[in-house]
């Protein structure tokens, strides 16, 4: 059902201010992160270099942290606040409490950002060039780790805020089913609590004390495994709000109804119980983890295809229903009846199309044998840009054109400009991700400022390295232009005047409603217990094995970068990197 009758700002003016502010924070992160991405493209391809290659990794860290965590999660807390308040038809329990968790998220972002940018300030002994994954023995300034902690605590408190609203609503409506948008927000929050424990333990127990000098060393494999306990699951923390928008807004914008409320609930339950016990598939090449554990995790990862396939079926069926309501007919002719000139619909639909492509490349990453071919190459970066860079980012930008009028009472500045913006993003990502995948197949490495090694040539099946690099340059430039256009449209809309005629707030009705779903789907305690048990089954033995071999704090070592005295290669050649002598 829909909560209709007026715009969101008319219904919840205090919450609308919070949501607007979270959106603006998200967009600032998008701009800075996109700028860092463009600088990386130009540096890596040797088109223009404004920093030394040693500082490239600080740019990469800022790009990743701002886009992967800040942009996505600020947007997430905004739309989940909308989802809970709209579907429960009640405001948050305390706006002071809500502004507190927002403030913590801002403070955490600033702390981590300052630590990263400290590398560019002469005379300041501060750096956090550890990339998004911040693996030990790479070591960041303590402010970086502390910022991550503060940011994550802010997200935990935000989730608790949504639960407070639901508990209050439930006391007044004890026999009612959880409204679908609230159900999606709550299951995602439970999943976040479970999955973010890994990074919280890694940072609080190991990395932060190590950075402060309390510990001399850490177990690199243990902290790396704890990161990926979180690191793969967080992908679904970004995707689940995009899924929620595809389920609740896309059918509405299409002119129809959601095909099945029960199927949508099943999808989010499956994500809750299946997403976390899969992180070790990022560690197929890590020594110290038995192959049997890796095989089990591979099987777990393949099960995640199920909720994605269910989503594809349900969302496309909902779009078809809308198209036929608009007069569409024929086996495929109904596609022409969809509102392709609406940037909200076009952006979300194209994001879903890109996500289908990301699913195919993701299956390569998940398979043990095939993963060996593309591990740590630009293929992985291409896959990453299809998931968060398109499925998530393009969905978020497109729905902003629906949300901004709801939160400001002001008409969208230009639908035509919005349509151009989403098409530019789609086109730019098509160029970039295509080239990244192709370069990954021929072994071009990721995470390096200098991919072209002197005297080495890549064998390209079709075209040339110059053509592939040109695609990256064109794609990165189009993406940055698209981001600037998006921010311009947002700014012009915000600067406009309040007006009437804005569509009512609400979400899609359903063809099959919650009454058709078994009540067990709403038993959040049951699904949380099952999720915890699956995590214990997947991680208890691997973690015990890692600790038994290397100890809780590792077998030794020092922070990187570091020099290796001598390394024996093939039993004949010794390399003394400290003196740069090869014997």
Backbone torsions as a table, in degrees:
resi	resn	phi	psi	omega
1	UNK	NA	166.2	-177.2
2	UNK	-119.8	145.4	172.9
3	UNK	-93.7	92.0	-170.5
4	UNK	-107.1	168.6	171.0
5	UNK	130.7	-26.1	180.0
6	UNK	-168.3	174.8	178.9
7	UNK	-75.1	164.6	-177.5
8	UNK	-63.2	-40.0	-177.7
9	UNK	-64.7	-27.9	175.2
10	UNK	-72.9	-36.8	-178.4
11	UNK	-77.5	-43.6	-173.8
12	UNK	-135.6	74.7	-175.6
13	UNK	-62.7	-37.6	-179.2
14	UNK	-69.0	-44.4	178.8
15	UNK	-67.0	-34.2	179.0
16	UNK	-62.2	-37.4	177.9
17	UNK	-64.5	-42.8	177.0
18	UNK	-61.7	-45.9	-178.1
19	UNK	-64.4	-43.3	177.1
20	UNK	-57.6	-45.5	-178.1
21	UNK	-64.3	-39.9	176.8
22	UNK	-64.4	-39.2	175.6
23	UNK	-59.5	-47.5	-177.5
24	UNK	-62.4	-38.9	176.2
25	UNK	-61.5	-42.0	178.3
26	UNK	-61.7	-40.8	-176.2
27	UNK	-72.6	-34.2	174.5
28	UNK	-61.5	-44.1	177.7
29	UNK	-62.8	-38.2	178.6
30	UNK	-62.1	-44.0	-178.4
31	UNK	-64.1	-51.3	-177.5
32	UNK	-64.3	-42.7	179.2
33	UNK	-63.1	-40.5	178.6
34	UNK	-66.2	-39.0	177.1
35	UNK	-62.2	-42.7	177.4
36	UNK	-62.4	-37.0	178.6
37	UNK	-63.6	-42.5	179.0
38	UNK	-64.7	-41.9	178.1
39	UNK	-62.4	-37.2	177.3
40	UNK	-64.4	-44.0	179.8
41	UNK	-58.8	-49.0	-178.2
42	UNK	-65.8	-35.8	179.5
43	UNK	-69.9	-48.9	-174.9
44	UNK	-63.9	-36.2	180.0
45	UNK	-87.4	1.3	179.1
46	UNK	60.2	36.9	175.2
47	UNK	-85.5	-45.9	177.5
48	UNK	-155.3	131.5	-177.6
49	UNK	-125.7	113.3	-179.1
50	UNK	-98.3	-10.4	177.6
51	UNK	-131.5	162.4	173.9
52	UNK	-69.3	155.7	-178.6
53	UNK	-60.9	-29.5	178.1
54	UNK	-64.7	-28.8	179.9
55	UNK	-88.9	-7.3	177.4
56	UNK	-55.5	-35.8	-174.4
57	UNK	-73.3	-24.2	171.7
58	UNK	-70.0	-40.2	174.9
59	UNK	-60.2	-43.9	-179.3
60	UNK	-63.7	-40.4	178.9
61	UNK	-63.9	-44.7	-179.5
62	UNK	-65.0	-42.5	177.1
63	UNK	-56.7	-47.8	-175.7
64	UNK	-70.1	-47.3	-176.3
65	UNK	-64.0	-43.2	-177.1
66	UNK	-69.5	-38.7	-177.5
67	UNK	-86.3	-39.6	-175.0
68	UNK	-75.9	-37.4	-176.7
69	UNK	-107.7	-55.6	-170.6
70	UNK	-69.9	-55.6	-179.2
71	UNK	-56.3	-50.2	-174.5
72	UNK	-68.6	-43.3	-171.3
73	UNK	-80.3	-32.9	172.4
74	UNK	-62.6	-40.2	177.4
75	UNK	-66.4	-40.3	-179.5
76	UNK	-59.7	-48.0	-177.5
77	UNK	-65.5	-28.8	177.9
78	UNK	-67.6	-51.1	-175.3
79	UNK	-74.7	-27.8	175.2
80	UNK	-70.3	-34.7	174.1
81	UNK	-63.4	-42.0	174.9
82	UNK	-61.2	-45.3	-175.8
83	UNK	-61.9	-45.6	-177.0
84	UNK	-67.9	-47.7	-176.7
85	UNK	-68.8	-38.1	-179.7
86	UNK	-69.1	-47.2	-174.9
87	UNK	-74.8	-30.5	176.5
88	UNK	-86.6	-13.1	-178.3
89	UNK	56.7	45.0	176.2
90	UNK	-153.6	149.7	179.9
91	UNK	-77.0	173.4	175.2
92	UNK	-65.0	155.1	-174.6
93	UNK	-68.6	-32.5	-179.1
94	UNK	-152.8	117.2	179.3
95	UNK	-70.1	-31.2	176.7
96	UNK	-62.1	-41.8	176.9
97	UNK	-62.8	-41.7	-179.2
98	UNK	-64.8	-42.7	179.0
99	UNK	-67.1	-25.4	178.2
100	UNK	-66.0	-46.8	179.4
101	UNK	-69.1	-32.3	174.9
102	UNK	-64.2	-42.7	179.1
103	UNK	-61.8	-39.4	177.3
104	UNK	-63.6	-40.7	179.4
105	UNK	-64.2	-41.0	177.9
106	UNK	-64.8	-45.9	-179.3
107	UNK	-60.4	-43.7	179.0
108	UNK	-62.1	-41.5	178.7
109	UNK	-63.3	-44.4	-179.6
110	UNK	-63.8	-40.7	179.9
111	UNK	-62.9	-47.8	179.4
112	UNK	-65.1	-39.9	179.8
113	UNK	-64.6	-41.4	178.0
114	UNK	-62.5	-42.1	179.1
115	UNK	-61.6	-38.8	179.7
116	UNK	-69.9	-46.7	-176.5
117	UNK	-72.2	-15.5	178.6
118	UNK	-58.0	-24.5	179.7
119	UNK	-64.3	-21.8	-177.2
120	UNK	-95.2	0.8	-178.9
121	UNK	-101.3	113.0	-177.7
122	UNK	-59.1	137.2	177.0
123	UNK	82.0	-6.1	179.9
124	UNK	-96.1	119.4	-178.2
125	UNK	-84.1	72.9	-177.6
126	UNK	-148.3	132.1	179.7
127	UNK	-159.8	151.2	175.8
128	UNK	-147.5	48.8	179.9
129	UNK	-82.5	61.0	-174.9
130	UNK	-112.4	6.8	-179.2
131	UNK	64.1	179.7	-179.1
132	UNK	-64.0	-31.6	-174.2
133	UNK	-83.5	-14.8	-179.3
134	UNK	33.6	53.5	178.1
135	UNK	-66.7	138.7	162.8
136	UNK	-75.1	145.4	13.4
137	UNK	-88.6	8.5	169.3
138	UNK	-61.2	134.8	-174.3
139	UNK	-126.3	131.9	178.1
140	UNK	-103.0	166.2	174.1
141	UNK	-63.2	146.0	-179.1
142	UNK	-55.1	-29.8	-178.9
143	UNK	-62.1	-32.4	178.2
144	UNK	-64.1	-49.8	-179.4
145	UNK	-65.4	-39.2	179.0
146	UNK	-64.9	-37.6	176.8
147	UNK	-62.5	-41.6	176.7
148	UNK	-60.0	-42.2	-179.9
149	UNK	-62.5	-48.1	-178.2
150	UNK	-62.4	-41.3	179.7
151	UNK	-62.3	-47.0	-177.5
152	UNK	-66.8	-38.8	176.6
153	UNK	-60.8	-39.0	176.4
154	UNK	-59.5	-40.6	178.6
155	UNK	-68.4	-35.7	177.3
156	UNK	-62.2	-43.5	-179.2
157	UNK	-67.3	-35.8	175.8
158	UNK	-59.9	-45.6	177.9
159	UNK	-60.6	-40.8	177.2
160	UNK	-61.6	-35.6	178.3
161	UNK	-61.3	-42.3	179.2
162	UNK	-67.4	-38.0	176.5
163	UNK	-64.6	-37.1	178.3
164	UNK	-60.3	-41.4	178.9
165	UNK	-64.3	-41.8	-179.6
166	UNK	-66.7	-42.3	179.2
167	UNK	-61.2	-41.1	178.5
168	UNK	-65.3	-41.4	178.5
169	UNK	-65.3	-40.0	-177.2
170	UNK	-65.3	-35.9	177.2
171	UNK	-62.1	-31.9	-179.5
172	UNK	-88.0	-20.4	-177.9
173	UNK	-133.9	66.4	-171.2
174	UNK	-63.7	-26.3	-175.3
175	UNK	-100.9	0.7	-176.7
176	UNK	-84.3	147.3	173.7
177	UNK	-72.8	150.9	177.4
178	UNK	-65.7	124.2	176.7
179	UNK	-55.7	143.5	-172.0
180	UNK	-55.6	-48.4	179.5
181	UNK	-60.3	-38.6	177.6
182	UNK	-67.1	-41.0	177.6
183	UNK	-57.5	-43.2	-179.9
184	UNK	-65.5	-41.8	179.6
185	UNK	-65.3	-40.6	-177.0
186	UNK	-72.0	-42.2	178.4
187	UNK	-65.2	-37.6	176.7
188	UNK	-64.5	-38.9	178.5
189	UNK	-64.7	-44.8	177.3
190	UNK	-59.9	-42.8	177.5
191	UNK	-61.5	-39.8	179.4
192	UNK	-66.4	-42.8	177.0
193	UNK	-57.0	-44.4	-177.3
194	UNK	-69.3	-46.9	-173.3
195	UNK	-76.2	-34.0	-177.6
196	UNK	-76.4	-8.0	174.6
197	UNK	-59.8	-35.7	-178.7
198	UNK	-61.3	-49.4	-178.6
199	UNK	-72.1	-31.3	177.5
200	UNK	-63.2	-44.9	178.1
201	UNK	-64.7	-44.6	-179.3
202	UNK	-58.1	-45.9	-176.0
203	UNK	-75.8	-49.6	-173.7
204	UNK	-72.8	-40.9	-174.0
205	UNK	-85.7	-32.2	-172.5
206	UNK	-116.9	-62.7	-167.1
207	UNK	-69.8	-43.3	-179.7
208	UNK	-65.7	-48.9	175.6
209	UNK	-60.6	-37.1	177.4
210	UNK	-63.6	-42.5	178.8
211	UNK	-66.5	-32.1	178.3
212	UNK	-78.9	-6.6	179.9
213	UNK	88.0	7.4	178.8
214	UNK	-70.4	-39.2	175.1
215	UNK	-109.8	146.9	176.9
216	UNK	-83.6	-22.4	-174.9
217	UNK	-156.6	164.4	173.9
218	UNK	-135.0	160.8	175.0
219	UNK	-81.3	102.9	-174.1
220	UNK	-59.4	-41.6	-179.0
221	UNK	-67.4	-37.3	178.7
222	UNK	-64.7	-47.9	-179.0
223	UNK	-68.5	-33.1	176.7
224	UNK	-65.1	-41.5	179.3
225	UNK	-67.9	-39.8	175.8
226	UNK	-64.0	-35.6	176.6
227	UNK	-63.1	-46.6	-176.6
228	UNK	-75.2	-19.5	167.0
229	UNK	-55.1	-36.9	177.4
230	UNK	-93.1	-37.8	-166.1
231	UNK	-65.4	-34.8	175.1
232	UNK	-82.4	-37.6	-179.9
233	UNK	-61.0	-34.3	-177.6
234	UNK	-63.6	-23.8	175.4
235	UNK	-57.6	-40.4	179.5
236	UNK	-78.1	-22.4	172.9
237	UNK	-65.6	-32.4	173.5
238	UNK	-77.7	-39.7	-173.5
239	UNK	-73.1	-34.3	-174.7
240	UNK	-62.8	-38.3	172.2
241	UNK	-65.4	-33.7	175.2
242	UNK	-64.3	-41.9	176.4
243	UNK	-60.1	-43.5	179.9
244	UNK	-58.3	-40.8	179.4
245	UNK	-68.6	-37.7	176.7
246	UNK	-64.0	-35.1	-179.9
247	UNK	-78.6	-39.1	-169.7
248	UNK	-98.8	-27.7	-177.9
249	UNK	-108.5	-38.8	-175.7
250	UNK	-58.6	-44.8	176.3
251	UNK	-61.8	-37.4	179.6
252	UNK	-63.9	-46.3	179.4
253	UNK	-66.0	-31.3	179.7
254	UNK	-72.3	-15.6	-179.6
255	UNK	94.4	15.1	-178.4
256	UNK	-130.7	-148.0	-177.3
257	UNK	-130.9	157.8	175.0
258	UNK	-64.8	131.8	-175.3
259	UNK	-62.2	-43.4	-174.4
260	UNK	-153.5	113.9	171.2
261	UNK	-64.8	-43.9	179.5
262	UNK	-59.4	-41.9	179.2
263	UNK	-63.3	-37.6	178.1
264	UNK	-62.7	-39.8	178.4
265	UNK	-66.8	-40.3	178.3
266	UNK	-59.5	-42.4	-179.4
267	UNK	-59.0	-46.4	-177.1
268	UNK	-72.0	-31.1	174.1
269	UNK	-66.0	-42.2	179.1
270	UNK	-62.9	-40.5	176.8
271	UNK	-63.3	-40.3	179.9
272	UNK	-59.7	-43.5	-173.0
273	UNK	-91.1	-20.2	-173.2
274	UNK	-106.6	-18.9	-168.6
275	UNK	-75.3	-33.7	-173.8
276	UNK	-78.3	-39.8	-175.8
277	UNK	-77.4	41.9	-174.8
278	UNK	-130.6	-2.3	-169.0
279	UNK	-64.3	-27.3	-176.5
280	UNK	-65.7	-14.2	177.2
281	UNK	-68.2	-10.0	170.4
282	UNK	-84.0	-2.5	-174.1
283	UNK	-122.1	29.0	-178.9
284	UNK	-57.9	-32.6	-178.1
285	UNK	-96.2	5.2	178.5
286	UNK	-78.5	125.5	172.1
287	UNK	-72.4	156.7	178.0
288	UNK	95.9	-4.4	174.9
289	UNK	-120.1	123.0	-174.5
290	UNK	-62.8	146.6	-179.2
291	UNK	-60.4	-33.4	179.5
292	UNK	-61.9	-41.0	177.0
293	UNK	-63.5	-40.2	-179.7
294	UNK	-65.4	-37.8	178.8
295	UNK	-65.1	-41.9	179.3
296	UNK	-61.0	-42.9	-180.0
297	UNK	-67.0	-35.9	176.1
298	UNK	-59.0	-44.4	178.7
299	UNK	-62.7	-44.4	177.9
300	UNK	-57.7	-41.8	-178.0
301	UNK	-64.5	-39.8	-179.5
302	UNK	-63.0	-28.6	178.2
303	UNK	-64.2	-23.2	-179.6
304	UNK	-69.6	-11.0	173.0
305	UNK	-63.2	-29.4	-174.9
306	UNK	-61.3	-54.2	179.4
307	UNK	-62.6	-31.6	178.2
308	UNK	-68.5	-40.9	178.0
309	UNK	-67.2	-39.2	175.9
310	UNK	-61.3	-39.0	178.6
311	UNK	-65.4	-44.7	179.3
312	UNK	-58.1	-44.2	179.7
313	UNK	-64.2	-49.3	-174.3
314	UNK	-66.0	-44.5	-177.1
315	UNK	-68.7	-43.0	179.3
316	UNK	-65.8	-39.6	177.0
317	UNK	-62.2	-38.4	178.2
318	UNK	-66.3	-41.0	177.6
319	UNK	-64.3	-40.6	178.7
320	UNK	-63.1	-41.0	177.8
321	UNK	-59.5	-43.8	178.5
322	UNK	-63.2	-42.3	-179.3
323	UNK	-63.7	-40.5	179.9
324	UNK	-70.8	-29.8	173.6
325	UNK	-66.5	-25.9	-179.7
326	UNK	-90.5	4.8	177.0
327	UNK	104.3	3.1	178.9
328	UNK	-68.4	151.4	-179.3
329	UNK	-151.6	170.8	178.6
330	UNK	87.5	168.3	-178.1
331	UNK	-62.7	-44.6	177.2
332	UNK	-123.4	-6.5	-178.2
333	UNK	-62.8	-24.4	-179.9
334	UNK	-62.1	-22.1	179.9
335	UNK	-60.1	-32.5	-179.2
336	UNK	-70.1	-20.5	-177.4
337	UNK	-84.1	-5.7	179.6
338	UNK	-73.5	153.3	-174.8
339	UNK	-79.4	68.6	-175.0
340	UNK	-66.5	-19.2	179.3
341	UNK	-83.9	-6.5	176.5
342	UNK	-86.4	117.8	-176.7
343	UNK	-62.6	-26.1	178.9
344	UNK	-66.0	-49.3	179.2
345	UNK	-68.3	-49.0	-175.2
346	UNK	-60.0	-43.1	-179.2
347	UNK	-63.0	-45.8	-179.2
348	UNK	-67.8	-39.8	-179.6
349	UNK	-65.0	-43.8	178.3
350	UNK	-66.9	-34.7	176.1
351	UNK	-63.0	-41.5	177.6
352	UNK	-64.5	-37.3	178.1
353	UNK	-64.1	-43.6	177.6
354	UNK	-64.6	-34.6	179.7
355	UNK	-65.7	-32.3	175.4
356	UNK	-61.2	-43.4	176.6
357	UNK	-63.5	-39.1	178.5
358	UNK	-63.2	-32.2	178.1
359	UNK	-63.5	-38.6	179.1
360	UNK	-67.3	-44.7	179.0
361	UNK	-69.6	-29.5	177.5
362	UNK	-66.1	-34.0	177.1
363	UNK	-64.4	-32.7	175.4
364	UNK	-65.0	-43.9	179.6
365	UNK	-63.0	-34.8	-174.5
366	UNK	-78.0	-25.4	-178.3
367	UNK	-80.4	129.4	-173.5
368	UNK	-58.8	-53.8	-173.4
369	UNK	-66.6	-42.6	-177.4
370	UNK	-74.1	-30.9	179.5
371	UNK	-58.2	-33.9	-178.7
372	UNK	-58.3	-29.5	-178.0
373	UNK	-71.9	-36.9	-170.6
374	UNK	-111.3	-1.9	-176.4
375	UNK	-59.0	133.1	178.5
376	UNK	61.5	25.3	172.0
377	UNK	-109.6	179.4	-179.7
378	UNK	-69.9	-10.5	173.9
379	UNK	-57.0	-45.9	-178.1
380	UNK	-61.3	-40.0	178.8
381	UNK	-66.4	-38.8	176.7
382	UNK	-62.0	-43.6	176.8
383	UNK	-61.2	-42.9	-178.7
384	UNK	-61.6	-39.5	-179.8
385	UNK	-73.8	-22.4	173.8
386	UNK	-75.1	-34.4	-178.1
387	UNK	-80.9	-74.9	-177.7
388	UNK	-72.9	-36.2	-175.1
389	UNK	-72.9	-21.3	-178.9
390	UNK	-127.4	-59.9	-178.8
391	UNK	-54.2	-42.1	-179.8
392	UNK	-87.6	-58.1	-172.7
393	UNK	-61.8	-44.2	-178.8
394	UNK	-67.8	-37.7	174.9
395	UNK	-61.3	-45.5	-178.5
396	UNK	-63.3	-42.7	179.9
397	UNK	-66.8	-41.0	-178.9
398	UNK	-63.8	-45.7	-177.0
399	UNK	-72.6	-17.4	173.9
400	UNK	-58.0	-33.0	179.7
401	UNK	-69.0	-18.3	172.6
402	UNK	-92.2	-39.9	-175.6
403	UNK	-72.6	-38.7	-175.7
404	UNK	-57.3	-48.6	175.9
405	UNK	-59.6	-35.5	178.5
406	UNK	-64.8	-38.1	-174.6
407	UNK	-89.5	-15.3	-178.2
408	UNK	-117.5	-19.4	-173.9
409	UNK	74.2	16.6	-177.0
410	UNK	-116.7	140.7	-176.9
411	UNK	-69.7	144.3	176.5
412	UNK	-57.8	134.0	-172.9
413	UNK	-59.0	-46.0	-178.5
414	UNK	-157.6	115.7	175.0
415	UNK	-67.7	-34.8	-179.7
416	UNK	-63.9	-45.4	177.6
417	UNK	-63.0	-37.8	177.3
418	UNK	-62.6	-39.8	178.9
419	UNK	-66.0	-41.9	177.1
420	UNK	-60.7	-40.7	-177.8
421	UNK	-62.6	-47.8	-177.8
422	UNK	-68.7	-33.5	177.5
423	UNK	-68.3	-38.2	176.9
424	UNK	-62.4	-41.6	179.7
425	UNK	-64.4	-44.3	179.3
426	UNK	-60.9	-44.4	-178.7
427	UNK	-67.3	-44.4	179.7
428	UNK	-61.2	-42.0	-179.9
429	UNK	-71.6	-29.1	175.9
430	UNK	-62.7	-47.6	176.9
431	UNK	-60.6	-51.5	-172.4
432	UNK	-66.1	-49.8	-175.4
433	UNK	-68.4	-35.0	177.1
434	UNK	-60.3	-47.5	-178.9
435	UNK	-67.5	-39.1	179.5
436	UNK	-62.2	-43.3	178.3
437	UNK	-63.9	-43.7	-178.8
438	UNK	-66.3	-40.5	178.3
439	UNK	-67.3	-34.4	176.7
440	UNK	-62.5	-36.7	-179.5
441	UNK	-65.9	-25.3	178.9
442	UNK	-101.0	9.2	170.1
443	UNK	92.8	13.3	178.6
444	UNK	-67.3	125.3	-172.0
445	UNK	-77.4	157.0	172.0
446	UNK	-98.6	176.4	172.8
447	UNK	56.1	39.2	175.9
448	UNK	-145.4	140.6	177.8
449	UNK	-80.0	-13.7	-174.7
450	UNK	-128.9	74.9	-176.6
451	UNK	-75.9	-20.5	-177.3
452	UNK	-94.4	101.8	-178.0
453	UNK	-87.6	137.2	-176.7
454	UNK	-61.0	132.5	178.1
455	UNK	81.7	8.5	-178.2
456	UNK	-120.9	136.4	179.9
457	UNK	-124.3	138.9	176.2
458	UNK	-92.6	132.6	179.3
459	UNK	-87.1	109.6	-177.5
460	UNK	-98.4	129.6	-177.8
461	UNK	-68.0	-43.7	-179.0
462	UNK	-131.4	134.0	179.5
463	UNK	79.8	-149.9	-177.2
464	UNK	-146.4	169.1	175.9
465	UNK	-63.0	-34.7	178.3
466	UNK	-61.7	-41.9	178.3
467	UNK	-65.0	-41.7	179.5
468	UNK	-65.8	-41.4	178.4
469	UNK	-66.8	-34.6	177.6
470	UNK	-64.4	-38.2	176.5
471	UNK	-61.2	-41.2	178.0
472	UNK	-62.2	-44.9	-178.3
473	UNK	-64.2	-44.5	179.4
474	UNK	-65.2	-46.4	-178.8
475	UNK	-61.4	-46.2	-179.6
476	UNK	-63.0	-38.3	178.6
477	UNK	-66.5	-44.4	178.6
478	UNK	-62.3	-38.7	179.1
479	UNK	-64.4	-41.1	180.0
480	UNK	-68.1	-40.9	176.3
481	UNK	-61.2	-42.1	178.5
482	UNK	-61.3	-42.4	178.5
483	UNK	-62.7	-42.2	177.7
484	UNK	-62.9	-42.4	178.9
485	UNK	-63.6	-40.9	177.6
486	UNK	-59.0	-47.5	-178.8
487	UNK	-66.1	-34.6	177.1
488	UNK	-64.6	-44.4	179.0
489	UNK	-63.1	-41.9	177.9
490	UNK	-60.4	-47.3	-179.0
491	UNK	-61.8	-45.0	-179.7
492	UNK	-65.2	-35.6	177.7
493	UNK	-67.0	-45.6	-178.6
494	UNK	-63.8	-34.6	-179.1
495	UNK	-79.4	-6.2	-179.9
496	UNK	-72.9	-178.4	-178.1
497	UNK	-101.8	150.8	175.8
498	UNK	-60.2	142.8	-176.9
499	UNK	-148.4	163.7	174.4
500	UNK	-93.7	176.5	175.2
501	UNK	87.6	9.2	176.7
502	UNK	-82.8	141.9	-178.2
503	UNK	-58.2	148.3	179.4
504	UNK	-65.7	148.7	173.6
505	UNK	-66.9	148.5	177.7
506	UNK	157.4	-176.6	178.6
507	UNK	-141.0	172.5	-170.4
508	UNK	-66.1	139.5	166.9
509	UNK	-72.5	174.8	-175.3
510	UNK	-125.5	148.4	170.5
511	UNK	-77.4	-37.4	175.3
512	UNK	-123.6	113.5	-171.3
513	UNK	-92.0	-174.8	-177.8
514	UNK	-63.1	-23.0	178.4
515	UNK	-65.3	-19.3	177.9
516	UNK	-88.3	-3.2	-178.9
517	UNK	-100.2	139.9	175.6
518	UNK	-62.2	143.3	-176.6
519	UNK	-64.5	-20.5	-179.6
520	UNK	-62.3	-24.4	178.5
521	UNK	-62.6	-28.6	-179.8
522	UNK	-86.5	2.9	-178.8
523	UNK	-83.5	84.0	-174.8
524	UNK	-65.0	-31.2	178.3
525	UNK	-63.0	-44.5	-179.2
526	UNK	-60.4	-48.5	-176.1
527	UNK	-68.9	-32.0	177.0
528	UNK	-67.4	-41.7	178.2
529	UNK	-61.8	-44.4	178.8
530	UNK	-62.6	-41.4	179.3
531	UNK	-61.7	-42.2	179.4
532	UNK	-64.0	-43.2	180.0
533	UNK	-62.5	-41.1	179.3
534	UNK	-65.5	-36.5	176.8
535	UNK	-64.8	-43.7	179.0
536	UNK	-61.0	-43.7	179.7
537	UNK	-63.2	-38.2	-175.6
538	UNK	-79.0	-30.7	-169.0
539	UNK	-114.6	-18.3	-173.8
540	UNK	-62.1	-49.0	-178.6
541	UNK	-69.3	-45.3	176.9
542	UNK	-59.1	-43.2	-179.9
543	UNK	-66.3	-40.3	177.8
544	UNK	-62.6	-39.2	179.2
545	UNK	-65.8	-42.3	179.7
546	UNK	-62.7	-43.6	-178.4
547	UNK	-69.6	-38.7	-178.9
548	UNK	-65.8	-31.0	-179.4
549	UNK	-83.4	-42.0	-172.5
550	UNK	-114.3	-3.6	-176.6
551	UNK	80.0	164.1	-178.4
552	UNK	-64.1	-37.4	-176.2
553	UNK	-109.4	15.1	169.6
554	UNK	89.6	165.8	-178.1
555	UNK	-82.4	-4.0	-179.2
556	UNK	129.1	172.5	-178.6
557	UNK	132.6	172.4	-179.4
558	UNK	-135.4	163.1	-178.2
559	UNK	-61.1	149.1	176.7
560	UNK	-96.1	157.5	2.3
561	UNK	-73.3	150.2	-178.0
562	UNK	-145.4	162.8	178.5
563	UNK	-104.1	139.0	177.6
564	UNK	-98.4	126.9	-176.2
565	UNK	-57.2	-56.5	178.0
566	UNK	-158.2	142.9	179.7
567	UNK	-128.5	131.6	179.7
568	UNK	-89.5	122.8	179.5
569	UNK	-108.0	118.9	178.5
570	UNK	55.2	24.4	175.8
571	UNK	73.9	6.1	-175.7
572	UNK	-126.8	-42.5	-171.2
573	UNK	-103.8	126.0	177.0
574	UNK	-106.7	131.5	-179.7
575	UNK	-113.7	119.1	176.3
576	UNK	-101.0	97.1	-174.5
577	UNK	-74.9	-21.8	179.4
578	UNK	-67.0	-39.8	-179.5
579	UNK	-104.0	1.1	178.4
580	UNK	58.2	39.8	179.8
581	UNK	-113.2	132.6	175.9
582	UNK	-110.4	127.4	-179.3
583	UNK	-121.3	NA	NA
